[in-house]
Structure formats: structure tokens, C-alpha cells
């Protein structure tokens, strides 16, 4: 019986993939199957690494809790549905679960649907999660190629072939779902910024994506949504009211709007209250420093819960979050892979500096403003609050594909030997 269920799951996954491939642009189709295969393999590899390498096993804790909910769905659907809607300590399922922290519980509830479909098989469920993550990446890949000329390889490298993003955005972890949500939201944003009306299905996807992101990684959403909303307000409101002849004035208005939206966001979650934000960052930082080896963390200068200390340490947090650990700082195979990635990013960053002066003249400047501010702020926040290199390499996938595309797209390095030489 189990083998039949597993076979049906694989056939369904393959059928959905085939239909998506058939509907894709012929040029983009060449990337579909290799990218999907790498994504699925990455999800299985993540489970294997958590089995044989990591001592922490969040992925299996989540899945075991999801199986408990799936069993309840089969035996007592009413109790299961009530728990999904608003289960708390009064539910008979509550005490059976290992993970009841709100964000983890939301993930477990979501995972329980896949557990039901897969007949409680971790590896089949991992394929489904990786496929869902791939759907988000593929959607953004298509949208980037709709609006950016010669974006095929930069987008493919950023979304499908950059190792740490592919690995940590696959399998049964929170990041696989939030990576998909990130890609769907940015993809619909690109439609809107180019004054193309999203379909009803796309509106549904973006709302579901925002809901998932807020419940799983609210700090991604708290930075992403204001950056995208600011550019949309500039496009649809400010540019219709004011004729902005000065690029400096445009940037100033963009920053003013963004600051106002961020102030509004500070009221929607307790950790973002202005009197709470900096202590939360400092508390998280201190916890990671205590449990990490000295050579495995970013060291800041007397980090304190005040704006002066945060601003003083922000440049080092940004640099370290984007480009560290260096190769000589790595002390494991996984860190070595990340450090090689960082070295590549640093080389591309150096060559992309010449593009900076052209940003304000670009027809994509509003998109670029949003991308840069999102990457910078999320990177600084994550590096300050999560200074452990290993954990940061996982958490930073929230901005990594955006950062990679900024660097890879129209980078002068491609035109130099041996890149692009005919």
C-alpha cells in the first residue's frame, strides 16, 4: 500500500512539473529540468545531512509533529481542523507536540498537509517542499526574463545554481517555504511596477505568500514589503503628482516614504516596537556568541542596545554578512563552500562598482532602490542578531538571490577574459 502511495506522489509531482515545463518559454525550458533536479536533490541532501552530520534535527522534529497532526486528521478530522484554525493549550493535540512556538507551530500545521499526502514519508514530503520552493523560484525566473534583457544566466545562477540558496531553500525547513514566498512576492511586484495587471491566481499567490512569510519569517516581510510598497507608491502616485527632474530629489522622496512605512511597520509586531527592537537584536546576538566557538562568529565592537552602537557596527555587519567567512576562516566543508561563494561574490562586487553611477539613470532604478535597501537592511539585521557564520549562511538566503542578481546582471566581469570572450 505504501509503495502505491509513494508512486502516486512521484507521478503527481512529475505531472505538475511536465505541465509547467510545457507552458514555459522555449528558451527558458532548457533550465527547467536541471534546475528542478538540483532542487529535489538538495532537499534530500538536507535530510541526509541532518541525519548524519548535524546534532540539531529541527527538520525531523517538525516532521514528527506533523505526523501527529496527520494521524489526527485520519482518525478525528474535526479535532484536527479545530487545531489548525486556532489550536491552543486546551486542544488534546497540544501536549503531544514538541514544537509549540508560534512560528514553528505554523510550519508544522502546514507540513501536516504534505504529511497526509505523502502517507507520513519524510523523503516524499521533502520532494514536495522542494518542488513548492522551485515553483516560486521558477516564477521569479520567468518574470526577471520578461522585464530584463539578457537576464537568463544571471537569473539562473541566482535562483537555481547558487549552492547555499539552493540547499537552504529546499527540503523540510522554514526557509524553503519563505524562499518560495519571497520569489512570488517579488515576481508580482515586477508585474505591478511595469504596469501589468496580475491575474486573480497571482493575487491569491502573493497574499498567501505574504501570510506564510509573516508567520514564518516576519522580519523578512517587515523589510521587504515597505521597500516594494515605496517603489509602487513612487510609480503610481508621486510620479503622477510631481515632475521629478532631480534624481537626488527622487531618492530623497523614496527614502522619506520608506522611513514613514517602516515607522508604521514598527507598530505591528512586539519585536519591532522602537523600545524593544534594539534589545531584541542584542539579546539574540549575545545568545549566539555564548553558544558559538570564538572563530565561528562575527565579532562586533561593544555591541549595546542603542542606536549609536548599532550604527557604529552596521558597516562591519554588512560586509561580514555579505562576504564572510573568508576561505581561511572556514573550519568545515560546508563553511568552505560558503566561503568560496563569498569570494566569488566579492569579486563580482568589485567589478560592479562601476555600475553604481548609472543607477539613477536606469529605467529600472525604482526596482534597484528596493533591491539595494532590502539587501542592506536585512543583511545588517541578520548579521547583528545572528553572528554565527553557520546559522547566518542559512538565514541569509532571505536576501541572497536578490543580492546575486544585482551583482550578476550586466556585470562588466562577464565581458572580460575569460568571461564572454568569443
N, C-alpha and C positions, 0 to 999 in steps of 0.2 A: 504493500500500500504506500509506504513512504517513498519508494523509488518512483512510483507513478506520479505522486505529488511533486517530487523534485523535477521529474522530467517535464511535467506541465509548466512549472515555473520557468524552466530554462527555455521551453518553446515559446511561452508568452513573452519573455524578455527579448528573445530573438525576433519575434514577430513585430514587436513595438520598434525595435531597432531598425529592422528592414524597412518598415513604413516610413520612419523618419529619414532614413538614408534616401529612399526613393523620392521624397519631397524636397530634397536639398539641391542646391545649385550644383551643376556638374563639376565645376572647378573645385568646390568645397568637398565634394563627395570623396575625393582622394584621401582626405584626412580622417574621414569618419571611422572606418573600421580600425585602423591603427590606434587612433585616439581612444576609442571605446575599449579595445583590448587592453591597452595600458592601464586605463582607469579600473577595469574589473580586476586585473592582476594586482593592482595597487591595493584594492580593498581586501583581497585575500591575503596579500603580504602583510598588511597591517594586523590582521588577526593572528598570523603566524608569529609576527614579532612580539605581539603582546603575550602569546603563548610561551615562547621560548627565550625571550630576551628581557622584556620589562618585568619588573616586580609588581608594579601597579597594573591592574587589569580592569580599568573602567569599562572598556568595551564589553567584557563578559559579564560584569556586574549589571550593566544596563540591560543586556540581553536576557540574563536570568530573571530580572524583574519583569521584563516584557513578556517572558514566557508565563509567569504567574498570572499576568493580566489576560494573556491569550487563553489559558486554561479556564479562567473565569468566564471569558466570552463564550466558550463552548458549553460550559455547564450551567451558567447563570447569567445570561445575557443582560438581564435587567440591572443586576448589581454592577456589571462591567460598564454599561452605558452610563449609569449614575456616577460611577467613579471617574469616568472620562470627563463628564460635564463639570463636576465640582467636588471630586472626592477629597475628603479630609480625614482627620483622626477618627471620626465616627464610622468610617467605612470598614467593614471586615477585611478589606484588602490592604489597608494602610500598614498594619503591623507585619504583614508578610513581605513587605518591600525593604530592600537595603538602602535605596536611594529615594529620599523624600524631599530633598532640597528642591525648591520650585522649578528651577531651570532643568535639573536632571529629571525630575518627575514629568515635566512636559515632554522631554525627549523619550522617556520610557513609554509614555502613553502613545506617542507617535510610532515608536518602534513596535508596539504591540500589534498594530495593524499588519505590519510586514511579518511578524512572527506568526500571526494567524495564516497568512497566505502561504508562508514557507513551511508550515507544519513544524514550527519551532526548530528549524535548522539554521544555525548561525551562519553557515557559509552561503546558503542560498539567500538569506536575508542580507548578507554583506553585498552580494551581487546586485540586489535591488537598490540598496542605498547608494552604491557606486554608480548605478545607472541613473538614478534620480539626480545625483550630483553632475553626471555627464550631461544630462538634459539641459541644466542651467548653463553649463559651460558652452554647449553647442549653440544654444540660443544666443548667447552674447557673441560667440564667434561669428555667427551669421550677421548679426546686427553691426558689428565692427566692420565687416566687409561690405555691408550695404552703404556705409557712410564714409569710410576712409579708403582712399585709393591705395592700392598695393599693400593692403594690411594682412594679406593671407598668412605669410610666415611670421610676422611679429605677433599676430593674434594667436596663431597655433602654438608658437613657442611659449607664450604667456599662459595659455589656458590648458594645453594638452601635454606639453613636453618639459615643463619646468619641474624637476623631480619633487621638491618639497611641497609645492602646491598640489601636484597630482596625488602624492602619497597621503598628506594630511587632509586632503579634501575627498577622501574615499573611505569606504567601509563604514562600520557602525561606530561612529563618533559624531559629536555635535557639529563639528566643522564641516562634515560632508553635506549636511542639510543647509547650513548657513552659507556655505560657499555657493550652492545652487541658488539660494535666495538672493545673495549678493549679485550674481550674474543676471538673474531675471530682472531685478530692480534696475540695474544699470542699463540693460538692454531696452527696457521700456522707456527709460529716461532718454536714451538716444533717439528713440522714435519721437518722443514729445519735443525734444529740443530742435528737431528738424521738421517740426510741424506736420508730423504724420500721425494720424489718429490710431491708437491701439485698438485692437479688436476686443470684444467682450471677454474672450478667453484670456487675452493678455492682461486686461484689468483684473480679472479674477486671480491670475498667477501673481501679479505684483502685490495685491492685497494679502494673499496667502503667504507670499514671501516675506513681506514686512511683518506679518503676525508671527511667523516662525522665527525670524531674526530677532525680533523684540523679546520673545520668550526664551531664546537660546543664547544670544549674544547681544544683549540690549545696547552695549557700548558701541558695537559696530553701527547699529541703526541710529544711535544718538548723534553720531558724527556724519554718517552717510546721508541721511535724509535732509538735514539742513544744507549740506553742500549742494545736493542736487536741486532742492527747492529754491535755493538762492539763484542759481543759473536760470531756472524756469521762470522765476519772477522777473529777472532781468530781461529775458527774451520776450515774455508775453505782456509785461506791464511797463517796466521802466523804459524800455526802448520805444514804446508807443507814446509815452508821455513826454520824454526828454530826448532831445537830439544830442547825443554824447559825442562831441567832436574830439575830446581829450581822452586818451587811453588811461591816463592817470586818474581822471575823474571816474571812469568806468570801474577801475579796480577799487577805488575808494568806496564807491557806492556798493559794489559787490561785497566788500569786507564789512561795511556797515550793516547791510541786510543780513549777512551771515551771522554777525555778532548778535543781532537782535533775535534771530531764530534760535541761536544757541542759548540765549538767556531764557527763552521760552521753554526749551527742552530741559533746562535745569530744574524745572518745577514738576516734571512728570515721573521722576524716579528718585527715591530717597538718596541713593548713592551719588546723584548729580546735584543735590542741594548744595549751594555755594559754600555753606558752612561745613558740609560733610565730604565734599569731593576730594580735597587735598588730604585729609586724614585717611580716607579710604585708600588712596594711592600709596601713602606712606606705610600704612599698616600692611598692605599686600607686599610691598617691597621688603619690609623687614622680615616677614614670614619666609619669603623665598631666600633671603640672604642667610637666615638661620639654618635652613634645611639643605643648603647647597654647598658644594665644595667651593673654596675661595676662587679657584681658577675657572670655575664654571659659571660665574656671574659677572654682570656689568657692575663696576664699582663707581659710585657717584660721590660727589663732594658734599659731605654733611647734609644729606637729604632731609629736609624738615617740611612739615605740613604748612608751608607758607608760599606765597606767590614768588617771592624773591628767590627762594631756594629752587623752586620748580623751573623758573625761567633760566636760572644760572646753569642748571643741569640739563636743560632741554636740548641744546646742541649736541652734547655727548650722547644723550639718549637717542636722538635722531640718527646720528652717524652709526652708533652701535646697533640699533635696531635694523638699519638698512644693510650694513656691510660686515658685521661681526657675527660669529667668531672668524678670525683670520685662520689661514691654514695652520700656522704654527701654534694657534690656541686650541686646536681640536684635539680631543683625547679619546675619541671613539670613531668607529666607521661612519655612523650617522652624522656626527659633527663634522667629519672630514668632507662628506658630500655637501653639507650645508656651506662649509667654508669655501669650497670650490665654486659653488653657486654665487656666494658673496663676492668672490674675486672677479667673476665674470660680470656681475652687476656693477662693481666698482669701475671696471674698465669701460663698460658702456656708459656709465655716468660721466666719466671724464670726457669721453668723446661727445656726449650730448650737451655739454655746457655751451657749446657754440649755438645751440638751438634756442637758448633762453631768450635772447634778444628779439627773436621772431615771434614769441608767444602772443604779444599784444596785437600783432598784425594778422594773426591766423584767423581763418574763418571758424576754427574750432576752439577759439580762446575760452568761451564760457565752459565748455567741456573740460578744457585743460585746467582752468581755475579750480573747478570742482575736484578734479582728479588729484591735483597737487595738494590742495588743502586737506582732502580726505587722507591721503597717504601720510602727510606730515603729522597731522594731529593724532591719528590712530597709532602711528609708529611711536611717537613720543609717549603717549598714554600707556601703551603696552610695555615699552622698554622700562619706563619708570616703575610701573606696578608689577611687572613680571621680568625681573632682571636675569633670571636663569636662562642660559643660552638654549638648553634643550627644550624647555617649555616655550620659550619665545619663538623658536623655529616652527613650532606648531601653531601658536596663536597668530603669528604674523601673516598667515595665509589670508587673513581678512583684508589686507591691502596689497599683498604680493602680486597678484595678476595685474592690478591697476598700475603698480609701480613698474613692473616688467614691460607692459605695453608702452608706457610713457618713454621708457629708455630705448626699447627696440624699434619703435616706429620711426622711420626716416632718420635713423641714426647714421651719422657720417661714417661710422666704422664699417658699415656694410659696403661702402664704395671703395675702401682701401684694401690693399693686398693683405690676405688672400680673399677677403670678402668681396663678392660682386665682381671680381676681375674676370673679364672674358678672355 
